[in-house]
């Protein structure tokens, strides 16, 4: 397949829009940055809206997109969903939403019910507490995937027919596996491939082992996105093995490609990421390629 192929239909399974004039994303303050896995993120502390997305993605046939919550003011999680639904109603973008909710908060059912008022909502993201490294794991369950309060709120996803988008580093995937086992009717979509930032042989071996354990659960899928390494450009050489390993571990039927834009623009252009995806999968057949770039997003976020 020609990596410059503009006709391949793509659903970007994970991206963000933000309008800083709304004052709903206080973390996007270039002069007051929070600790971030890519380091300095001043370059993304500006509006990123539909026209900006169309500009950076113009070489590719983006037919639909899935919007991921942006750490919008947690006092108003429904506000982001309302804003995006109105954006879709006016423009046709984006086409599905992952909303913010906090499973360990007393108002969790009210928040989930509020999200479900809007037709585009498909899934929920709550970033659980995690440790900075495998060696510094904090076994206090409060705020983690093992927290009984978290699990109580999480159990409501089945009632509201919502998936769970999980962002956690690979050393917490054993807890994610337990969650998947205990709540088999809820689909877990792992964001950013379990965050394989440690590219040492040992780091990648441990990442792969944990990904294999997680993939054993039938109700899980994975997004291949957000795999930048701090202070390094996104290249095929850097990411090819990881991407092929993910596809091998989960199978092409449970993987989705995504840009994570504008966040990943810190270290890569949209073209570098998607040309890389296309080149790395060029030896696969048409059906497999269509699943990775388009069909699986339909399957997991239907109806788009």
PEHU-V676650 format. One record per residue. N is the residue number from 1. RES is the residue in one small letter. PSI is psi in radians with two decimals (none if undefined). OMEGA is omega in degrees with one decimal (* if undefined). D_FIRST is the distance of its C-alpha to the first C-alpha in Angstrom with 2 decimals. Layout:
N/RES/PSI/OMEGA/D_FIRST ; N/RES/PSI/OMEGA/D_FIRST
//
This chain:
1/x/2.33/177.4/0.00 ; 2/x/2.12/-175.9/3.79 ; 3/x/-0.29/178.0/6.11 ; 4/x/0.12/-177.8/8.58 ; 5/x/1.97/-179.8/7.41 ; 6/x/-0.13/-173.9/10.98 ; 7/x/-0.27/179.9/11.00 ; 8/x/2.04/-179.7/9.70 ; 9/x/2.31/-176.4/13.30 ; 10/x/2.32/164.9/14.59 ; 11/x/2.00/177.1/18.02 ; 12/x/1.94/-169.1/19.19 ; 13/x/0.04/-178.3/21.33 ; 14/x/1.85/175.4/23.73 ; 15/x/3.08/-176.8/25.05 ; 16/x/2.58/163.8/28.53 ; 17/x/2.53/169.4/30.62 ; 18/x/2.55/179.1/34.05 ; 19/x/1.83/-172.5/36.87 ; 20/x/-0.28/177.2/39.35 ; 21/x/-0.31/178.9/42.07 ; 22/x/-0.27/179.5/42.44 ; 23/x/0.72/-179.2/43.62 ; 24/x/-0.05/-179.3/41.94 ; 25/x/1.28/-175.4/39.87 ; 26/x/-0.38/179.5/42.52 ; 27/x/-0.31/-179.8/40.23 ; 28/x/0.91/177.6/38.38 ; 29/x/1.91/-174.2/41.32 ; 30/x/-0.38/-179.0/40.40 ; 31/x/-0.03/-178.2/43.99 ; 32/x/1.10/-174.9/44.32 ; 33/x/2.57/175.6/41.15 ; 34/x/2.84/175.3/41.04 ; 35/x/2.30/-173.4/39.72 ; 36/x/2.50/-171.5/35.93 ; 37/x/-0.36/175.9/33.39 ; 38/x/0.04/-178.2/31.59 ; 39/x/-2.45/-177.3/34.95 ; 40/x/2.24/-178.0/35.91 ; 41/x/0.51/179.8/34.23 ; 42/x/-0.59/-174.3/36.18 ; 43/x/-0.34/-179.7/33.09 ; 44/x/0.10/179.9/32.31 ; 45/x/1.07/179.3/35.95 ; 46/x/2.88/-178.8/35.50 ; 47/x/2.47/170.8/34.49 ; 48/x/1.84/-173.6/30.92 ; 49/x/-2.99/-170.2/30.73 ; 50/x/-0.81/-178.6/28.52 ; 51/x/-0.60/176.7/28.45 ; 52/x/-0.75/179.0/27.66 ; 53/x/-0.80/-179.2/24.68 ; 54/x/-0.63/-179.8/23.42 ; 55/x/-0.82/-176.1/23.92 ; 56/x/-0.39/-175.1/21.94 ; 57/x/0.19/-167.9/18.99 ; 58/x/-0.38/179.4/18.96 ; 59/x/-0.04/-175.0/15.54 ; 60/x/2.69/-176.3/14.01 ; 61/x/1.30/179.1/14.72 ; 62/x/1.95/-175.8/17.32 ; 63/x/-0.51/177.7/19.06 ; 64/x/2.88/179.2/21.51 ; 65/x/2.74/177.0/22.77 ; 66/x/2.12/-176.4/25.06 ; 67/x/2.29/177.2/27.86 ; 68/x/2.40/178.5/29.42 ; 69/x/2.65/-168.5/33.12 ; 70/x/0.45/-173.2/34.03 ; 71/x/0.69/170.2/37.28 ; 72/x/2.72/179.7/39.13 ; 73/x/2.00/-175.6/42.91 ; 74/x/-0.19/175.6/43.57 ; 75/x/-0.20/-175.9/46.82 ; 76/x/1.00/-175.1/44.86 ; 77/x/-0.53/-179.7/41.68 ; 78/x/-0.43/-178.7/41.82 ; 79/x/-0.67/179.4/41.95 ; 80/x/-0.76/179.3/38.31 ; 81/x/-0.73/178.2/37.25 ; 82/x/-0.79/-179.7/39.64 ; 83/x/-0.76/-177.7/38.32 ; 84/x/-0.64/176.3/34.69 ; 85/x/-0.72/178.0/35.67 ; 86/x/-0.64/177.1/37.52 ; 87/x/-0.77/177.5/34.56 ; 88/x/-0.78/-178.6/32.42 ; 89/x/-0.56/-178.9/35.31 ; 90/x/-0.55/-168.1/35.48 ; 91/x/-0.31/-174.0/31.83 ; 92/x/0.12/178.0/29.53 ; 93/x/2.53/-17.3/28.23 ; 94/x/-3.08/-170.6/27.69 ; 95/x/-0.18/174.3/27.16 ; 96/x/2.70/-173.6/28.43 ; 97/x/2.47/166.3/30.69 ; 98/x/2.03/-174.4/31.55 ; 99/x/2.87/176.7/35.20 ; 100/x/2.39/170.6/37.55 ; 101/x/2.76/-178.0/40.37 ; 102/x/1.87/-172.6/42.58 ; 103/x/-0.40/-177.1/43.43 ; 104/x/0.21/176.9/46.51 ; 105/x/2.63/-176.4/48.14 ; 106/x/-0.45/-175.5/50.92 ; 107/x/0.32/-171.8/49.31 ; 108/x/-0.73/-178.4/46.05 ; 109/x/-0.66/177.0/46.72 ; 110/x/-0.70/-179.6/47.68 ; 111/x/-0.80/179.1/44.46 ; 112/x/-0.73/177.5/42.25 ; 113/x/-0.67/177.8/44.28 ; 114/x/-0.75/177.2/43.88 ; 115/x/-0.70/-174.6/40.08 ; 116/x/-0.12/173.0/40.06 ; 117/x/-0.33/-171.7/41.80 ; 118/x/2.20/-172.0/38.51 ; 119/x/-0.44/-174.8/35.97 ; 120/x/-0.20/-173.9/32.85 ; 121/x/2.34/-178.0/33.92 ; 122/x/-0.54/-169.4/31.95 ; 123/x/2.95/-178.8/32.57 ; 124/x/2.48/171.2/34.84 ; 125/x/2.26/169.4/34.48 ; 126/x/2.01/179.4/37.46 ; 127/x/1.92/-178.8/36.80 ; 128/x/2.79/175.6/39.18 ; 129/x/2.42/178.4/41.26 ; 130/x/2.78/178.3/39.68 ; 131/x/2.84/-175.6/40.91 ; 132/x/-0.38/-178.3/39.70 ; 133/x/2.89/177.6/38.81 ; 134/x/-0.51/-176.9/39.15 ; 135/x/-0.28/-175.5/42.44 ; 136/x/0.52/-178.2/43.97 ; 137/x/2.28/179.1/43.36 ; 138/x/2.06/-175.2/45.99 ; 139/x/0.08/170.3/47.35 ; 140/x/2.04/-172.6/49.12 ; 141/x/-0.23/-174.3/47.31 ; 142/x/2.17/177.4/48.11 ; 143/x/-0.05/-178.6/45.02 ; 144/x/3.14/177.1/42.66 ; 145/x/-0.30/-179.7/40.82 ; 146/x/-0.14/-177.3/44.01 ; 147/x/2.13/179.4/46.37 ; 148/x/-0.58/179.2/48.29 ; 149/x/-0.72/174.8/48.39 ; 150/x/-0.84/-176.3/44.61 ; 151/x/-0.60/178.0/44.25 ; 152/x/-0.80/177.5/46.83 ; 153/x/-0.70/179.6/44.93 ; 154/x/-0.60/-177.8/41.59 ; 155/x/-0.35/-179.4/43.13 ; 156/x/-0.25/-179.0/43.35 ; 157/x/-0.64/178.5/39.60 ; 158/x/-0.77/-179.3/39.99 ; 159/x/-0.69/-175.9/42.74 ; 160/x/0.13/176.3/40.65 ; 161/x/0.88/179.5/37.45 ; 162/x/2.57/173.5/35.48 ; 163/x/3.05/175.3/32.90 ; 164/x/2.08/171.6/33.29 ; 165/x/2.02/-173.5/30.80 ; 166/x/2.16/170.4/31.89 ; 167/x/1.95/179.4/31.56 ; 168/x/2.60/177.1/33.24 ; 169/x/2.75/-170.0/32.74 ; 170/x/-0.45/-177.6/31.90 ; 171/x/-0.02/171.9/35.54 ; 172/x/0.17/-176.5/36.55 ; 173/x/-0.36/174.7/34.11 ; 174/x/-0.65/175.5/36.90 ; 175/x/-0.63/177.0/38.75 ; 176/x/-0.63/176.8/35.70 ; 177/x/-0.74/178.2/35.52 ; 178/x/-0.69/178.2/39.19 ; 179/x/-0.77/179.6/38.65 ; 180/x/-0.71/178.8/35.96 ; 181/x/-0.74/-174.0/38.35 ; 182/x/-0.37/179.4/41.32 ; 183/x/1.22/-171.2/39.65 ; 184/x/-0.27/-178.6/37.38 ; 185/x/-0.06/179.8/37.15 ; 186/x/2.23/178.9/35.51 ; 187/x/2.32/174.6/31.80 ; 188/x/2.18/177.4/31.07 ; 189/x/1.92/-176.8/27.81 ; 190/x/2.13/179.0/27.64 ; 191/x/2.49/168.6/26.73 ; 192/x/0.58/168.1/24.98 ; 193/x/0.50/179.3/24.42 ; 194/x/0.26/173.4/28.10 ; 195/x/1.14/-179.8/28.24 ; 196/x/1.15/-175.8/27.40 ; 197/x/-0.45/178.5/28.93 ; 198/x/1.84/-175.9/30.80 ; 199/x/0.27/172.5/28.41 ; 200/x/2.80/179.3/31.13 ; 201/x/-0.75/-179.6/30.80 ; 202/x/-0.78/-180.0/33.51 ; 203/x/-0.76/-179.0/32.05 ; 204/x/-0.62/176.7/28.62 ; 205/x/-0.77/-179.9/30.40 ; 206/x/-0.72/175.8/32.55 ; 207/x/-0.82/-176.7/29.75 ; 208/x/-0.73/179.3/27.85 ; 209/x/-0.78/-179.5/31.10 ; 210/x/-0.64/176.3/31.85 ; 211/x/-0.68/178.8/28.40 ; 212/x/-0.71/178.3/28.76 ; 213/x/-0.78/-179.7/32.20 ; 214/x/-0.72/-176.7/31.10 ; 215/x/-0.26/177.6/28.19 ; 216/x/-0.37/-179.4/30.84 ; 217/x/2.28/-175.1/32.03 ; 218/x/-0.30/-175.3/30.56 ; 219/x/0.58/178.9/31.03 ; 220/x/2.69/175.4/28.73 ; 221/x/3.09/-175.6/25.19 ; 222/x/2.50/171.6/23.56 ; 223/x/2.24/175.2/21.85 ; 224/x/1.68/-174.3/19.55 ; 225/x/2.94/173.5/20.99 ; 226/x/0.60/-177.3/23.93 ; 227/x/0.41/175.5/23.27 ; 228/x/2.68/177.3/24.41 ; 229/x/2.26/-178.6/27.10 ; 230/x/2.34/175.5/30.20 ; 231/x/0.28/177.0/30.51 ; 232/x/2.50/176.0/27.01 ; 233/x/2.61/174.4/23.95 ; 234/x/2.06/177.6/20.78 ; 235/x/2.76/175.6/18.57 ; 236/x/-0.73/-178.3/15.78 ; 237/x/-0.67/-178.0/18.55 ; 238/x/-0.60/-167.4/20.91 ; 239/x/-0.14/-174.6/18.93 ; 240/x/-0.88/-176.0/16.30 ; 241/x/-0.74/179.2/18.94 ; 242/x/-0.81/-178.2/20.41 ; 243/x/-0.79/179.8/17.30 ; 244/x/-0.60/176.1/16.52 ; 245/x/-0.75/179.7/20.26 ; 246/x/-0.81/-179.6/20.46 ; 247/x/-0.66/178.2/17.87 ; 248/x/-0.70/-176.6/19.76 ; 249/x/-0.81/-174.5/23.09 ; 250/x/-0.35/-171.9/22.64 ; 251/x/2.56/-175.8/20.05 ; 252/x/-0.32/-177.9/16.94 ; 253/x/-0.20/-175.6/19.46 ; 254/x/0.32/-179.5/21.46 ; 255/x/2.53/177.6/19.15 ; 256/x/2.39/174.2/18.26 ; 257/x/2.54/-179.8/16.57 ; 258/x/2.72/-175.0/18.98 ; 259/x/-0.52/-168.9/19.93 ; 260/x/0.59/177.0/23.64 ; 261/x/2.61/2.1/24.33 ; 262/x/0.04/-174.5/26.62 ; 263/x/-0.81/-176.5/27.77 ; 264/x/-0.11/174.2/24.83 ; 265/x/-0.23/175.1/25.18 ; 266/x/-0.58/-173.5/28.00 ; 267/x/0.00/-177.1/25.64 ; 268/x/2.68/170.7/22.23 ; 269/x/2.82/176.2/20.86 ; 270/x/-0.74/179.8/18.77 ; 271/x/-0.73/179.0/15.96 ; 272/x/-0.71/-179.0/16.36 ; 273/x/-0.92/-174.4/16.15 ; 274/x/-0.56/171.7/13.21 ; 275/x/-0.62/176.5/11.10 ; 276/x/-0.82/177.0/12.28 ; 277/x/-0.79/-177.5/11.43 ; 278/x/-0.74/-179.6/7.74 ; 279/x/-0.75/-176.3/7.84 ; 280/x/-0.55/-178.4/10.21 ; 281/x/0.19/-173.1/8.53 ; 282/x/-0.38/179.4/5.16 ; 283/x/-0.05/-179.3/7.53 ; 284/x/2.85/-179.2/8.77 ; 285/x/2.94/-173.2/9.14 ; 286/x/-0.71/-179.6/8.79 ; 287/x/-0.79/-179.8/12.39 ; 288/x/-0.76/179.6/12.27 ; 289/x/-0.78/179.2/9.64 ; 290/x/-0.64/177.3/11.85 ; 291/x/-0.81/-176.4/14.85 ; 292/x/-0.69/-174.4/14.12 ; 293/x/-0.33/-170.3/13.35 ; 294/x/-1.03/-166.6/15.76 ; 295/x/-0.63/-178.6/17.68 ; 296/x/-0.56/176.1/19.47 ; 297/x/-0.67/174.8/20.87 ; 298/x/-0.80/-176.5/22.30 ; 299/x/-0.77/-174.1/23.76 ; 300/x/-0.38/-178.1/25.47 ; 301/x/0.43/-179.5/26.53 ; 302/x/2.62/-5.7/27.30 ; 303/x/2.25/176.7/28.51 ; 304/x/none/*/26.26
//
